[in-house]
Every structure is written in structure tokens, then in C-alpha cells.
């Protein structure tokens, strides 16, 4: 199997319905979708699936134990070579061509494919940051609803760390990129983002900011090493260019 979509949900049947409906064409193309339901009452999600005639969905009820644990539970059940974490409330972008995406995943030699998000209420998708901003990872510009990762890389990286309530994806990107993962960065919207989700909630914004700061400190050695590596490469390139310029000048004088 090529791709697994993992959708975690808790007490949000409206958001879940939106996500499942948006992924119908993906499932019709052979993509599996696993719904990790932490509501404590799977009958609501099961009735929603049956009422809407959704097919190709595996419902995985579990006791509420945090977002990271739900992600990891879905990862454990996933069979696809690639995994896409698309939370309940978020949606596959309506302009995304399913066949094109699956062909890309089949052909690419990368480990991670990340696109852009279209936030609900905004007229157009947000753009990909310029290259100079992408690394070192001083900000979490890689959005997990618009990112698809090889399943084995996620497993080898240890999955999501349950110590984080919100910044678990930021921490994961550090651990993945530390393994020299190759990434395809696309300026193409892969998903619509539910602005009513936990990460956009004003009540949890302070927690999010605090966790992001803690993640940065936890991976400070990697950030510093990356910065030094870039600096040394620039110095070396400038030195080589300077020497070549001197040699070129001497040849002209011969």
C-alpha cells in the first residue's frame, strides 16, 4: 500500500465528517484512512461513517491519552509506505489532484514531501518560506497537515514524543532532519487547515509558545551545528572564489 491517512479526533463529529468527506477521492484511489477516536464513545464516529456511506475507513477507538499517543497509535496500525497525519477538522485541499500526488509519492526519492496550507477564512494558501528561512529550523514552518512522511522513517525516528502537548511535530522534524532526511518542498496546497483547532486556540497559545521554545532549547546543539556548518561552507566557497579570481588575473597577465 502506498499511502495511509491518519486522522485523530475527539468529540468533534462535524470536523471529522469534513475530513472524511474531503478524503473520499483518496480512499477511492486505494489510500487507507485510519480514524483514531479518543472520544471514549466510538459509536458516534461509527454512526457518522455509516450515515454518510463512507468506505475504506478503519475506526480505531482508544482511551483519551493525548495527541502524540493518538498519532503513534495510528502509525502503529498504518500499512502504507507513506503516512499523512490529517487531523479531524482539517481537509484534503479541494484543488489537489489525487493521481498527481500518488504518482509523486511513487516516483520521488525523498523521505518527506511537504506542501502549503490553506487556512480557513483566508483567500489563498500561505506560501512556502524562502530557502534561506528553511534551515536551520528556527521556526516550525513545516506544517504536519500538509506533510507526508515515509512510514519507516517515522518509526525509525521514534514517532511522536508524548512530553509535548502541541509542539510534538516541531520536535519530530528536528529528529527526522537529524537523520539527513531528504525533503521535497512544494509550493502547492495539500490541505485546508481548521483554524478552530488546538494549535490556533488563544487559550493554548501560551502553551504552544512555551513548548516551541523548549523544543528549540532541546535541539539547540543541532541548530548551532547547522549554523556553523553553513558559515564554514560560505567561508570556504568565498576562499575558493577569491583564489580562482587571483589565478584568472595572473593568466591574463601572461
C-alpha positions as CSV (number, residue, x, y, z in Angstrom):
1,X,0.0,0.0,0.0
2,X,1.3,3.4,-1.0
3,X,-0.3,5.9,1.5
4,X,-2.1,5.9,4.8
5,X,-4.0,8.9,6.1
6,X,-4.2,9.0,9.9
7,X,-7.0,11.1,11.3
8,X,-7.2,11.7,15.1
9,X,-10.4,13.1,16.5
10,X,-12.0,13.7,19.9
11,X,-15.6,14.9,20.5
12,X,-15.8,16.7,17.1
13,X,-18.1,14.8,14.7
14,X,-18.6,17.9,12.5
15,X,-14.8,18.2,12.0
16,X,-14.4,14.5,11.4
17,X,-17.2,14.5,8.8
18,X,-15.4,17.3,6.9
19,X,-12.1,15.4,6.9
20,X,-13.6,12.1,5.9
21,X,-15.6,13.7,3.1
22,X,-12.6,15.6,1.7
23,X,-10.6,12.3,1.5
24,X,-13.2,10.3,-0.4
25,X,-11.3,10.5,-3.7
26,X,-8.1,9.5,-1.9
27,X,-9.7,6.4,-0.5
28,X,-11.3,5.6,-3.8
29,X,-7.8,5.5,-5.3
30,X,-6.6,2.9,-2.8
31,X,-5.5,5.1,0.1
32,X,-6.3,3.7,3.6
33,X,-7.7,6.1,6.2
34,X,-7.4,5.3,9.9
35,X,-9.5,7.2,12.4
36,X,-8.1,7.2,15.9
37,X,-11.1,8.2,18.0
38,X,-10.2,9.4,21.6
39,X,-13.7,10.5,22.5
40,X,-14.4,7.4,24.6
41,X,-17.6,6.7,22.7
42,X,-16.8,5.2,19.2
43,X,-20.5,4.7,18.5
44,X,-20.8,8.4,17.4
45,X,-18.0,8.2,14.8
46,X,-19.2,4.8,13.7
47,X,-22.7,6.1,13.1
48,X,-21.3,9.1,11.3
49,X,-19.4,6.9,8.9
50,X,-22.3,4.6,8.2
51,X,-24.8,7.5,7.8
52,X,-22.6,9.2,5.2
53,X,-21.8,6.0,3.4
54,X,-18.0,6.5,3.9
55,X,-16.0,3.5,2.9
56,X,-12.3,2.5,3.2
57,X,-12.1,3.7,6.8
58,X,-10.6,1.8,9.8
59,X,-12.0,3.1,13.1
60,X,-9.6,2.7,16.0
61,X,-11.2,3.7,19.3
62,X,-8.8,4.4,22.3
63,X,-9.0,6.0,25.7
64,X,-8.0,9.7,25.7
65,X,-4.3,9.9,26.3
66,X,-3.0,12.9,24.3
67,X,-2.3,13.8,20.7
68,X,1.1,12.2,20.5
69,X,-0.2,8.9,21.8
70,X,-3.0,9.0,19.2
71,X,-0.6,9.8,16.4
72,X,1.6,6.9,17.4
73,X,-1.4,4.5,17.7
74,X,-2.4,5.4,14.1
75,X,1.2,5.0,13.0
76,X,1.4,1.5,14.5
77,X,-1.7,0.4,12.6
78,X,-0.7,2.1,9.3
79,X,0.2,-0.2,6.3
80,X,1.2,2.5,3.8
81,X,4.8,3.3,2.7
82,X,3.9,6.9,3.3
83,X,1.9,8.4,6.2
84,X,-0.2,11.6,6.2
85,X,-1.4,12.9,9.5
86,X,-4.6,14.8,8.7
87,X,-6.5,15.8,11.9
88,X,-10.2,15.8,12.3
89,X,-11.4,19.2,11.1
90,X,-8.7,19.6,8.5
91,X,-9.3,18.6,4.9
92,X,-7.6,17.4,1.8
93,X,-7.4,20.6,-0.4
94,X,-10.1,20.7,-3.0
95,X,-7.7,21.6,-5.8
96,X,-5.3,18.7,-5.1
97,X,-5.2,16.2,-7.9
98,X,-5.2,12.8,-6.3
99,X,-3.5,10.9,-9.2
100,X,-0.7,13.5,-9.4
101,X,0.0,13.3,-5.6
102,X,0.1,9.5,-5.7
103,X,2.4,9.5,-8.7
104,X,4.7,11.9,-6.9
105,X,4.9,9.6,-3.9
106,X,5.6,6.6,-6.1
107,X,8.4,8.3,-8.0
108,X,10.2,10.6,-5.6
109,X,13.4,9.6,-3.9
110,X,12.8,11.9,-1.0
111,X,11.8,10.9,2.6
112,X,9.4,13.8,3.2
113,X,7.0,15.7,1.0
114,X,5.7,19.0,2.4
115,X,3.3,21.4,0.8
116,X,1.4,24.5,1.9
117,X,-1.7,25.1,4.0
118,X,-4.8,27.0,3.1
119,X,-6.2,28.4,6.3
120,X,-9.9,28.6,6.6
121,X,-11.1,32.1,6.0
122,X,-8.1,33.2,4.0
123,X,-8.4,33.9,0.2
124,X,-5.4,31.9,-0.8
125,X,-2.9,29.3,0.5
126,X,0.0,30.5,2.5
127,X,3.3,30.5,0.6
128,X,6.3,28.3,1.2
129,X,9.1,30.2,3.0
130,X,12.2,31.2,1.0
131,X,15.1,28.9,1.0
132,X,17.2,30.9,3.4
133,X,14.5,30.6,6.0
134,X,14.0,26.8,5.8
135,X,17.2,25.7,7.5
136,X,18.3,25.8,10.3
137,X,14.8,25.1,11.6
138,X,14.5,28.2,13.8
139,X,10.7,28.2,13.3
140,X,8.3,25.3,12.7
141,X,7.4,26.2,9.1
142,X,6.8,22.5,8.2
143,X,3.1,22.0,8.9
144,X,2.1,18.4,9.6
145,X,-1.4,18.6,8.0
146,X,0.4,19.4,4.7
147,X,3.4,17.0,5.1
148,X,3.6,13.3,4.1
149,X,6.5,11.2,5.5
150,X,7.8,7.7,4.8
151,X,6.4,5.4,7.5
152,X,9.7,3.7,8.1
153,X,11.4,7.0,8.8
154,X,8.7,7.9,11.3
155,X,9.2,4.5,13.0
156,X,13.0,4.8,13.0
157,X,12.8,8.3,14.4
158,X,10.7,7.1,17.4
159,X,7.4,8.6,16.4
160,X,5.9,11.5,18.4
161,X,7.2,12.4,21.9
162,X,4.4,12.4,24.4
163,X,6.0,15.0,26.6
164,X,4.7,17.7,24.1
165,X,1.0,18.6,24.1
166,X,1.2,20.8,21.0
167,X,4.8,21.1,19.7
168,X,5.2,17.4,19.1
169,X,5.6,17.9,15.3
170,X,8.3,20.6,15.7
171,X,10.3,18.2,17.8
172,X,9.7,15.4,15.3
173,X,11.0,17.5,12.4
174,X,14.3,18.1,14.3
175,X,14.7,14.3,14.9
176,X,13.9,13.5,11.3
177,X,16.1,16.1,9.7
178,X,18.9,15.0,12.0
179,X,18.8,11.7,10.2
180,X,19.7,13.5,6.9
181,X,16.3,13.0,5.5
182,X,15.7,14.4,2.0
183,X,12.7,16.7,1.6
184,X,10.6,17.8,-1.3
185,X,9.3,21.3,-0.6
186,X,6.2,22.1,-2.8
187,X,4.5,25.5,-3.2
188,X,1.3,23.6,-3.7
189,X,-1.6,23.4,-1.2
190,X,-2.1,19.9,0.1
191,X,-4.6,20.7,2.9
192,X,-7.1,23.1,4.3
193,X,-6.5,24.0,8.0
194,X,-9.2,24.2,10.6
195,X,-8.4,27.4,12.5
196,X,-10.6,26.2,15.4
197,X,-8.0,23.5,16.2
198,X,-5.9,23.3,19.3
199,X,-2.8,24.9,17.9
200,X,-4.8,28.0,16.9
201,X,-6.7,28.3,20.2
202,X,-5.9,31.5,22.1
203,X,-6.2,29.7,25.4
204,X,-3.4,27.3,24.4
205,X,-1.2,29.8,22.5
206,X,1.0,30.4,25.6
207,X,1.4,26.6,26.0
208,X,2.3,26.4,22.3
209,X,4.9,29.2,22.5
210,X,6.4,27.8,25.6
211,X,6.7,24.3,24.1
212,X,8.2,25.7,20.9
213,X,10.8,27.5,23.0
214,X,11.6,24.3,24.9
215,X,11.9,22.3,21.7
216,X,14.4,24.9,20.4
217,X,16.5,24.6,23.5
218,X,16.3,20.8,23.4
219,X,17.7,20.8,19.9
220,X,20.0,23.8,20.3
221,X,23.1,21.8,19.6
222,X,21.7,20.8,16.2
223,X,20.7,24.4,15.4
224,X,24.1,25.7,16.3
225,X,25.9,23.0,14.4
226,X,23.8,23.7,11.4
227,X,24.6,27.4,11.6
228,X,28.3,26.8,12.0
229,X,28.3,24.3,9.1
230,X,26.6,26.9,6.8
231,X,29.0,29.6,7.9
232,X,32.1,27.3,7.2
233,X,30.7,26.4,3.8
234,X,30.2,30.0,2.9
235,X,33.7,30.9,4.0
236,X,35.2,28.0,2.1
237,X,33.3,29.0,-1.1
238,X,34.4,32.6,-0.8
239,X,38.0,31.5,-0.3
240,X,37.9,29.2,-3.4
241,X,36.3,32.0,-5.4
242,X,39.0,34.5,-4.3
243,X,41.9,32.1,-5.2
244,X,40.3,31.4,-8.6
245,X,39.9,35.1,-9.2
246,X,43.6,35.7,-8.5
247,X,44.7,32.8,-10.7
248,X,42.5,34.1,-13.5
249,X,44.1,37.6,-13.2
250,X,47.6,36.1,-13.4
251,X,46.7,34.1,-16.6
252,X,45.5,37.3,-18.2
253,X,48.8,39.0,-17.5
254,X,50.9,36.1,-19.0
